[in-house]
Amino acid sequence: MRLLLLGGTEFVGRAVAEAAVGRGWEVTVFHRGRHEAPQGVRTLLGDRTALGGLAALDEDPGEWDVVVDTWSAAPRAVRDSARLLRGRAGRYVYVSSCSVYEWPRPAGHTEEAPVVEGASPDADVTDYARDKRGGELAAVDAFGADRSVLVRAGLILGPYENVGRLPWWLNRMARGGPVLAPGPRELPLQYVDARDLAEWVLGAAEQALSGPYNLISPQGHTTTGELLEACVRATGGPAELRWTAPEVILAAGIEPWTQLPVWVPPGSDLHDALHSADVSRAAATGLRCRPVAETVTDTWAWLSALGGTAPQRPDRTAKGLDPEVEAKVLADPGV
């Protein structure tokens, strides 16, 4: 198989590139040159946001079985790339997001849930949900519904993470001491390891799949307790989890999802939207999710090799809880 990867040097894109090389595929990576490309790939340089930025791709004589695109800004970048490649590639896989669904998303939502309105494949940057939906529309417009795959990913974790969620928890556990652990311990979580997402994407290309897929672990794959306890074990730090009721956390003004990454309170619209999706369609077509302990351990090994400081995308908000706020809540749970 011949793969053209638009991106391919960070997080999800890198996971796809490494998985494809591991399968023996011929991989071409088109990127801006800001990060080193994975081993075993052919590189084309260009900036999709610049005038003439697709020149290297346009002038290259290559043809591919599948294009994988992880773009998450102005949809017109997807539009331009997809139009350029529609006669030179068999299939276009766009890594989208579950954010394309209308809010609030009900628990158990499938790919048939309503999507946001107002998105356009011709748009400049708008907001994340409409940017991703615009990218979907651009892919389908150029390749048709029968030759495009829309990967509606949820929470993504694993090595190379440049968003700051799992790296923050790992560094917090490594620091040790009492840790504010958001309850309940048995709260179900859904996420997908970037490497499992990558394997599914490549399998989708091999199976000639098309259409939208919710791409996240099945409900019940793990819990808050299992995730945080895996972080404690992986780091070997003297961390002591102090399980704290959601009401206490919210009363203290702590923001779910950002200040306590991954966690959102049970029974909330956020939990229904982020940790209660129906993923039966992806599971039936090959999605396999590794144990949470493996994701955590491998992420810690990667993070440790970097000295504990993970890369951070400039277009994503900072994650994590201020130590003083954490200490105050732990000292007086009634605040």
Secondary structure, DSSP 8 states (H G I E B T S, - for coil): -EEEEES-SSHHHHHHHHHHHHTT-EEEEEE-SSS---TT-EEEE--TTSTTTTHHHHH----EEEEEE---S-HHHHHHHHHHHTTTEEEEEEEEEGGGB-SS--TT--TTS-B-SS--TT--S--HHHHHHHHHHHHHHHH-TTSEEEEEE--EESTT--SSHHHHHHHHHHH-EEEEEES-TT-EE--EEHHHHHHHHHHHHHTT--EEEEES--TTSEEHHHHHHHHHHHH---EEEEEE-HHHHHHTT--EETTEET---TTSHHHHHHH----HHHHHTT-----HHHHHHHHHHHHHHTTT-----TTS------HHHHHHHHH-TT-
